[in-house]
């Protein structure tokens, strides 16, 4: 599973949409985000589910188990709010 797939899956399950369309602007590799994943990334960034590293989000890279655990923890925090 790629990081983009994870971003889309999480935000779809939470029913999130209409998030900050400029959220990706902070990342230098935003142009590599697949078009179908842009809304998911915007919502994931806005809500703190996924974060970048060194100004990049690596949207097409694999989501490691450790990253998935962190994302799920961030989602749990979001749901508890």
C-alpha positions in Angstrom: 0.0 0.0 0.0 1.4 3.4 -0.9 1.2 6.5 1.3 -1.3 8.0 -1.1 -3.6 4.9 -0.8 -3.4 5.2 3.0 -4.3 8.9 2.9 -7.3 8.2 0.7 -8.5 5.2 2.7 -8.3 6.9 6.0 -10.1 10.1 4.9 -12.7 8.2 3.0 -13.5 6.0 6.1 -13.9 9.2 8.2 -16.0 10.8 5.5 -13.7 13.8 5.2 -13.9 16.1 2.2 -13.6 19.8 1.3 -10.3 20.2 3.1 -7.7 22.9 2.7 -6.8 22.8 -1.0 -3.4 24.4 -0.2 -2.3 21.8 2.3 0.0 20.2 -0.2 1.8 23.5 -1.0 4.2 23.0 1.9 5.8 20.0 0.3 8.3 20.0 -2.6 7.1 16.7 -4.1 3.4 17.7 -4.3 3.5 17.4 -8.1 4.0 13.6 -7.7 0.8 13.1 -5.8 -1.7 11.2 -8.1 -4.7 13.3 -9.0 -7.1 10.8 -7.4 -5.2 11.2 -4.1 -5.0 15.0 -3.8 -8.2 15.3 -1.7 -7.1 12.5 0.6 -3.7 14.1 1.1 -5.2 17.6 1.7 -7.5 16.1 4.4 -4.7 14.0 5.9 -2.4 16.9 6.2 -5.0 19.3 7.5 -6.0 16.9 10.2 -2.5 15.7 11.1 -2.9 12.1 10.0 0.1 12.0 7.7 3.1 14.2 7.9 6.1 14.9 5.7 9.8 14.6 6.4 12.3 17.1 5.1 9.7 19.0 3.1 8.5 15.9 1.3 5.6 13.5 1.7 6.8 10.7 -0.6 3.2 10.0 -1.8 4.1 7.0 -4.0 6.4 5.3 -1.5 5.2 2.3 0.5 3.5 2.9 3.8 5.5 1.0 6.3 3.9 -0.8 9.2 5.4 1.8 11.6 3.9 4.6 9.5 0.5 2.9 9.5 0.6 2.6 13.3 1.4 6.3 13.7 -1.4 7.2 11.3 -3.9 5.1 13.2 -2.8 6.7 16.4 -3.3 10.2 14.9 -6.7 9.1 13.6 -7.6 7.8 17.1 -6.6 11.2 18.6 -8.8 12.9 15.9 -11.8 10.7 16.7 -11.4 11.3 20.5 -11.6 15.1 20.0 
